[in-house]
Amino acid sequence: MSQKYENVVSMKKELSVTKVTKRGGGQASGGDQGQPAEITTTEQTSEEVITIHEQVIRTSRGEKLKKMREALAEAAQKQNAKPKIQRVPFMLRDHKNLDKYYEPRVVALGPRHHGKEKYKQAEKVKLQLTEHFIKDSEQTNNDETLLKNVEDKIKELRECYDEEATKDHDDEALAWMLFVDGCSTLEFMYKYKELEVFKIKRDQVAFVEQDMFLLENQLPYQLLELLISSSNKRVYLEASIEEFVKMHGGAPVVQGPAVERKPTHLLDLLRTRMVGRPPSLSTEPGPPSLSTEPGCTHHILDLRPMVGPRPSHSTKPGCTHRLLDLLQTMVGPRPRALPHSFRNVQELQAAGIHFRPSEKNSLMDIYFKPLFLCCGFLYLPIIKVDDSMGPKFMNMIAYEMCPDFQNDFVVTSYIGFLDSLIDHADDVKHLRKKGIVQNLLGSDQEVAELFNEISTDLVPNDAIYRNVTAQIEDHYKTKWKTWMAQFFHDHFNSPWTFLGFIGVLLGLGLSGMQTWYAAFADPSPCDAVCKYLKTHPG
């Protein structure tokens, strides 16, 4: 509701008029020339009224409440919908040194970077791959029918992107773009080992692989399924996708009783495989399921143990706080996440904590196993560090930070956990010797700098590795364990020192046995004869 107001401003203006009158009827006579002229001043005041029309927009109470309800409904709709393919969140884009991880280097897939000059060379190769895909995949439909299938689903495919990405493309142009990009992507994965036929150099292949896992360069997985649905080699095409994702760090899918949700795009599929299980908060339409992981906060009640005891209130029957007390008793107190005091691998190694590669190649497969009295083993998944590691992990982190993707920030927490272990090149060197870090990047210093760079301004989920961190912290703060581990680390850090210590122990043992035998052993016959001869010299 808008209201119009008129503001009236009055302004007064004073005018002074000076009138000069000469005596003598207007003719100058000799007698009047010496007389002064008569000067008369008249003041006139005029008032001007200026009316200013001012329109003030005032929103009624009903319109304010309506906007609030619309915002709530929009948030609920986004929570229940699949995450859209969108730009990298501005929190990550603000770092100039990290821009290189989000921009395609060779090829543009989808509408976000389509049409840029530096990607035009790849468009011709994509057309060749598209033509070969239609032949190699043995489509039951011809190319026109396959394109028509994409056009029929263009509204659903458009909904997979945010509005900003597709606003400059009509349905026909968007359908053709997705048709070419989808077919060429599938052919690239299907014929990955035979790409020399298309005269694609190996260095370009490596750059294309990086571009295929960028958040802003994703294609809807629904599009890929649509293109292979009419193929006689559907099983082989699906297997090529899984093999391609596995090659880039994703562990093979583990069959279980839970039904795995459909991926949103290739980056989402890679993240799911690396995590080793579907995300606990489903992105499928419907109410989100609560995670069963310890420490995950699902409602405001979970925050009560963190803010201290509740002040006493009225004890009248039916008070709300009694229900909260009952729920808190059923749930139990939730431990607080305390900051850890250990810094890096070298400190943990000196404290008696040794590192071993875990059996499963999953980011969740991190656990601590105590051994004997003064040492323990920290098991970590194997990670391959090469030129593609930074872009893959940074884009998975960007995907986890998207506002419409409900998840538990596993990748972000994993990078944060590794960053707490890696400070210097010596930390990387130790993990490399233990077979945990496969350094294909260069020097150990470069790997340490990479982890320190990509972990900038990340907010991990402390609940994911809370138990492991608590066990490490408990071992690290137990002084006698640390002292014993430090003693063994300083004096028995090589097999030669250990063998020397065993030799010293054997020497001391033999000397002790000889002394005891000489002092307490029974006399031999020779000793008796000598003694008799001494007492009977004759």
ABEGO torsion letter per residue (X at the ends): XBBBBBBBBBBBBBBBBBBBBBBGGGBBBAAAAABBBBBBBBBBBBBBBBBBBBBBBBBBAAAAAAAAAAAAAAAAAAAABBBBBBBBBAAAAABAAAAAAABBAABBBEAAABGBAAAAAAAAAAAAAAAAAAAAAGBABBAAAAAAAAAAAAAAAAAABBAAAAAABBAAAAAAAAAAAAAAAAAAAAAAAAAAAAGBBAAAAAAAAAAAABAAABBBAAAAAAAAAABAAAAAAAAAAAAAAAAAGBBBBBBBABBBBBBABAAAAAAAAAAGBBBABBABBEBBBBBABBGBBABAAAAAAAAEBBBBBBABBGBAAAAAAAAAAAAEBBBBBBBBABABAAAAAAAGBBBBBBABBBAABBBBBBBEAABBBBBBBBBBBBAAAAAAAAAAAAAAABAABBBAGAAAAAAAAAAAABABAAAAAAAAAAGABBBAAEBAAAAAAAAAAAABGBBBBAAAAAAAAAAAAAAAABAAAAAAAAAAAAAAABAAAAAAAAAAAAAAAAAAAAAAAAAABBBBAAAAAAAAAAABAX
